[in-house]
Amino acid sequence: MSDSRAIGVFDSGLGGLTVVKEIVKQLPNENIVYFGDTGRVPYGTRSRDTIRKYAIEDENFLLSHDVKLIVAACGTVSSVAADTADTLPIPFVEVVSHSVKSAVEATRSGKIGILGTAATIASGAHKKQILELLPDGEVYENSAPLFVPLVEEGWYSAEDVVVLNTVERYLKPLLDKGIDTLILGCTHYPVLSEAIAKIAGDGVTLINMGVSVSEYVKEYLENNNMLNSQNGGKTSFFVSDKTDSFRNIASILLGEEIDENKVKQVSIGTYDEGSTD
Ligand code: DGL
């Protein structure tokens, strides 16, 4: 048995392309429908109620595209709104539990750090789940609100002193506690991996939630006979706004150029498909 329907992936904006990149690596023959809520990004500074409302609309948009499984690539949605998917008729995969599992497997000292958006850290979702799996563990968290704009500005080089200083400022309190594992709890942070690794040093394992979640999705589709057996590997992109910086930001996060003409702008909330130009 097989299932040729696409995997649906959504995020508050273009950050989820870091997760798409990992899914494509693991599952090159799967079709993907990506929705980025670029008209309403960021979610990470918004209230819980607003994030939940947006998450439900994003999930419904993907459902309207007949996907076989939905991935919430967004760390913020996964932290504060994962239960909005409880009533979905298809499987739903969020990024918190899978990155927590990878972190618990990786840690030797039991001291785990998390960086994320303000809403993600305020939710305490990672901490709660880590302590369920590792009751004697120690969890240290910090929000890193400047990371998203830094990455979107194209400032992520591990040679850039502004980048390194910013990383150090957010990371030092966690390093001072002796963490040996760090969850990059937001879509954009893998782009800063090299700079983060430079500050954190060799003794700290970085957990990329895109890697954790795509390994799980692969296993899930295999175990449930849901892999695509037809000719696939196509990604369709939908966004709720196309700004001037769209192409640049998308290529930073996806790691390759994206053909703007293949990206459809939609009106989220009503799901009307607008023009492609
Ligand atoms: N995608 C968001 C996340 O992973 C980061 C950007 C935002 O704040 O919306 O938490």
Boltz pocket constraint, residues with backbone or C-beta under 6 A from the ligand:
constraints:
  - pocket:
      binder: B
      contacts: [[A, 11], [A, 12], [A, 13], [A, 15], [A, 16], [A, 41], [A, 42], [A, 43], [A, 44], [A, 45], [A, 73], [A, 74], [A, 75], [A, 76], [A, 77], [A, 117], [A, 120], [A, 148], [A, 185], [A, 186], [A, 187], [A, 188]]
      max_distance: 6.0
